[in-house]
Amino acid sequence: QVQVVESGGGWVQTGGSLRLSCTARGPTFSSVTMAWFRQAPGKDRESVAAINWSGGSTDYAGSVKGRFTISRDNAKSIMYLQMNSLKPEDTAVYYCAATVWFGPPSLLAPTYDYWGQGTQVTVSS
């Protein structure tokens, strides 16, 4: 069984920064493709960013490109989402997702088999 655990959410003012962390316990971490999704109240879940198993390839949703950076440290079995220049519209519950896959990073939710419980990010104006 794979356990996905996020951390690092919180409250920040517009223009501020936060860093989210995620780990996937169970499989060999370096075999896992991972991603971040988010869901705001009353809205559908949307993709944010994805990173392949090695960290050598990433993909971003247009709404966060240039502001967010996804990265991973396989030696420490942890993945990060650095969020800069935050806006009120970034307010959402952020979910980490993982799957054992050696393909390119995917922003499609059905790609992922394992999901975390979510961490709240609130950006005030």
Disulfide bonds with the S-S distance in Angstrom:
Cys22-Cys96 1.95
